[in-house]
Amino acid sequence: MTALAGNDVFSPSTPYEQRTVRSADGTAINVELYGNPEGPTVVLVHGWTCNISFWVLQIKALAPDHRVVTYDQRGHGASAEPGPAGFSPAGLADDLSAVLDDVLDDGERAVLGGHSMGAMTMIAFAGRHAEQLRRQVAAGVMASTGMNELMPRSTIVPMPQVVAKRVIPLSTFVIGQPQRGVNGMSKAVLKYASLSRTADPAQVEFCARVVQDCSPRTRREFARMFSRMDLSGDIAEFSAPTVVIAGARDKLTPVWHTRRLAAQLPNLVDSVELPHDGHMTPIQSPEEVSGALRTMVRKHLNRTVSVVEAAPVVDVTAAPTSAAEPSASSSENG
């Protein structure tokens, strides 16, 4: 795990087990298990340019009474880079399929949590492995994500849609460029593009160090995938109860995406917009994300889960949270 020196909040936890799982195309996937081996299973899937360490706050919140399974997406962290054809939604879906088969016993189910590309992986998995989803997935939490039109809908550089669609190749090239170290400039860019003005220095520093660890090839190839990806046709296959969480100030996947995802999911429980957050919702609002995961476990897995004060329960069965007003740039794209 990536650690932030001198900050106990982001100090890494120690897994009780590490495994290597082979995906359908042979790619080696690094899997780490945390918490209580006898607890209900939560599987966390991180986003683009991140790794297992991104989930450090959720691991700490859930570990006392959950079995928390995390893995490095292909090309990230300690997982292997695939071949040229492997940077694809199908590859990501097959990785999740292999991990679930490896960590779950016959008849056992899990709650899935995905952030950004991790939630895209969940939808791709549903489209490619629908029967396995029905058999092994009890519920899901999807944070800060989108399923199509990722480049033109981004509001990092606000522009009319007609222009944004014409400059997709340029946008793809720009976001595919690696971060050049962890310094004042890179942290300022990251805070603007991926967090929000309310992010504190420790959150920015931690995210910058996580993103810095991503290989240039992985960053570039998945950026290319985003430029042509359309998973909207697979949303209806994600039949498990789902909570959608968004940051109202997200410039990478603005609320245009999460609102449409919520409208198309067949078993939506709640759609929550956090008014001050950017793209990194599990870092900026860890209690809300961890609480949603805990509540979905409590309501949709059979095992009893005790409530831990460090991870407040979010009542996702209540009326949907009132949507925060999007920024002007989001309105332009919405």
N, C-alpha and C positions, 0 to 999 in steps of 0.2 A: 504493500500500500504506500502511496505517496504521503509523506508526513510533512506537516508545517511546523518547523522547529520553533519551540518556545510557545506554542499555542495548544493547550490541553484539549480544547474543543475539537480540533482536527487531528489529534494524535491517533495513530492507527490502532485498531483492535487486532488481536491475534486469532487466526482461524483455528478451529480444533481439527480441521482436516483440509488437505489440498488434494485435488484430483486432476488428471488430464483426461479429457473426453474427446473422442474422435468424431467429427461431424461426418455427414454423408459423403463429402468430397475428400475426406481424409485430413482436413485441417484440424490441428491440435488446439483444443480450447482449454484454457486454464480455469478451473472451478475451485472456489473456496467456500467452506462451510463455517458458519459462526453461530454462537449462542448455545441454545439448549437442544441437544440431539433428540430429545423426546418431545419437543414442542411441535406445534403445527408449522408447516413449511411455507415460507415466503421466498419467492425467487425474484431477485432484482436484476434488471437489465439496463445497463447504463447507455449513455448516448455517444454520439460522434465526438472523437478526440478525447474521450475520457477513459476511465478504467474502473476497476473494482473500488478503488479508494474514493471515488465520487460519492459512494453510498455510506461513508463512514458515520454520518449522523443517524441515518436510519438503522444501521447495524447496531449502534450503541443503544438506540431507543428500543429496539425489538429483541435484542439478544437475551435479556433475562428470561423470557418465556416463549421464545420462538426459535425455530431452526431456520436460520437465514442463509440462503444459498445465493451466492453472487458469482458472476463469471466475467472474464474479459472477452468482449466481443472480438471477433476475428480481426487480426491486425492491430489490436489494442493491447496494452499491458503485456502480460506474459503469454498471451495466445499467439499462435503463428499467423503470419500473413498468408492469405490464400494465393492461388494463381490468378492471372489476369481476369478470368471470368468469375472469380469468386467474390468480388466486391459487388454484391447484388442482394436484393431483398430475399431471393430464394436461399442464398447462402446463409444469411442471418436467420431466416426461419428454420433452416435445417440445424443450425447450431443450437437454438432454443429447444428444438425437438430432441436432439441428442442429450442435452443437459437434463431435461425433464425425465427422459427414460432412464438416465443413469442415477438420479438422486431420489426418485420416487419408487416405492415398493408397489407391487400389484394392488390395485384398488385405492391407492393413496392419491390425494389431490393437493394442489398448492394454490396460493394466491400469488398472482403475478403483479409486479410493479415495474413500470418502464418509464424512463425519461427520454424525451426527444427521440433519437434513433432507436432507443430501447422500446418505446411504445410503437414505433413503426414496425419493429421486429415482431411485436405481439400480433399486430394486424396481419403482417405477411405470414406469420405462423398459422393464424386462423384460416387464411385463404389456402394454404398449402397442406395443412395438417388438421383439418376441421374435426375429424373423428377423435384424434388425440386430444384436441382442446376440450371436447365434451367429456372425455374420460378423465383427464388429469388436471384441468383448471377449474377451480371453484369460483374465482372472481378475479377482477383486475383493477388496477389503478394506473391511469395513463396521465403523465404530466408533461406539459410544454411540448407539444408535438404537432405534426401535420402530415397529411398523407399524399398530397399532390400540390402542384404549383408553388413549390418551396422557394424557388429563386424569385419569381416575379412578385410574390406576396411579402417578401422580406421588407422591413421598413428601416433597415440600417441606413440606407440612402433613399429617402422617400422620393418617389417619382410616379407619374401616371402609369397605369397598367400597360398602355400601348407602348410606352418607352421601355418599361421593365421587361416586357416579353421580348423585345428586340435585342436587349443587352444581356440575355441569359448566358451566352458564352463568356462574356467579360465577367459577369458576376461569379460564375463557376470558377474561373481562373483566380479571381481575387480571394474568395473564401478558401480556396484550396492551397493558398500559400501558408507555409509553416510559421508558427510564432517564433520570433527571433529573440529567444531568451526571456528571462523574467526580470523586467526592469520597469522604470517609470512609464515609458511609452507603451510597452506591451500591456501593462496592467490598465492603463487609461483606455486603450482600445478595447480590451476585453470587458472592462466595466461598462463602457458605452454600448457595445454590441450584444453582450451576453447576460449582463446583470441589470442594474438600474441605479439611479442616483442614491437610493437608500441603502445600497450594499455597503457594509463596513470594510475597512482595510483588510481584516483577517479573511473575510470571505473572498475578496478579490485576489489576495495573495494565494490562497489555497487553490482557487480555480485556475489561476495562471500557472501554478506548478503542475497541476494535473494535465492541463492542455499541452504544456511544454513537452511532456513525456510522449506525446503521440508522434509516430514516425511520419515524415513528409509524404511517403508513398500512400500510407493509409488515409491521411487527411485529403490528399489530392484525389484518390480513386473514389472515395465515398462522396466527395463533393460532386464528382461527375455523375455518380449514381443519383444524387438528389436532383440534378438538373433535368433528368428524364423520368423520374420515378412517379408512378401514379398507382397508389394502393387503394383508391377510393372504392373500387369494385370488391375489395375483400372485407370492408368494414362490417357488412351484414353477417359475415361468418363468425365474428367474435360474439358468440351467444352468451357468454358468461356475464353476470352482473358486473357493471363497470362504473367507476367514478373517474371523471375527467377533471384535471386541475390545470389551470393556466395562470400565467402572470400577465396582468393587464398591460404591463410595460415591455412585454416581450417583443423584441425586434426581429429575432430569427424566425420564430414561428408565432406570428401575431394571433390574437384571439379570433381572427377570421377563420383560422384552421380549427381551433378547438370547438368553436361554436358549431361548425359544420360536422365535425366528428361526433359531437354529442347528439346532433339531430339525426344522425344516421345509425348510431349504435342501436341494436335491437333490444338491449337490456340495460339501458342507462339507469343508474341509481341517482346520481347527482352530477352536476357540472358546476365547479367552483372557480371563480376568478379572483385572484389575490391582487388587490388594487395597487400595491406598490412594488410588486416583483417583476423582474425581467425573466429571462429564459431559464435561469438556474433555480427553479423553485425548490428543489430538495435542499439546497444550500441556504437560500434566503428565508424560506418558511419550513424548516424541517419538522416542526411540531405538526403542522397541517398535513404534510405528506405521510409522516409516520403514523399519525392518528387515523388517517383514512385507511392505511394498510391494516392497522390493528382492528379497526371496526369491521372491515371486510372479512378478516379472518374470523372474528367473533360471530358474525352473522351468517357466514357461508361455509365454514369448515366445522366439522362435528366436534372437534376437541375443544375443551373449555380453556379459555385464556384469561388469566388474571390481569387486571388493569394496573399498569405501572405509572406512578405519578410523573415520571420523566417524559412520558409519551401520552399526552392527553388524548382522549378518544374524541374524534370528530363524528358527530351524529349525521352520517350521510344519508339517513332515512328521512331527515327533516326536509322542509321545503327547500328547493334549490336556492343557493346563495344569489342575492341580487347581483347582477353583472355590473362591474365597474365600467364607467364610461371609457371607451378607448381613446387613445391619443388621437390627435388630428391626423397624424400620418397613418395610423391604423384605419381610421375612418375612410381615408382616401383609397385604401386598398380593400376595404370591406364591402 
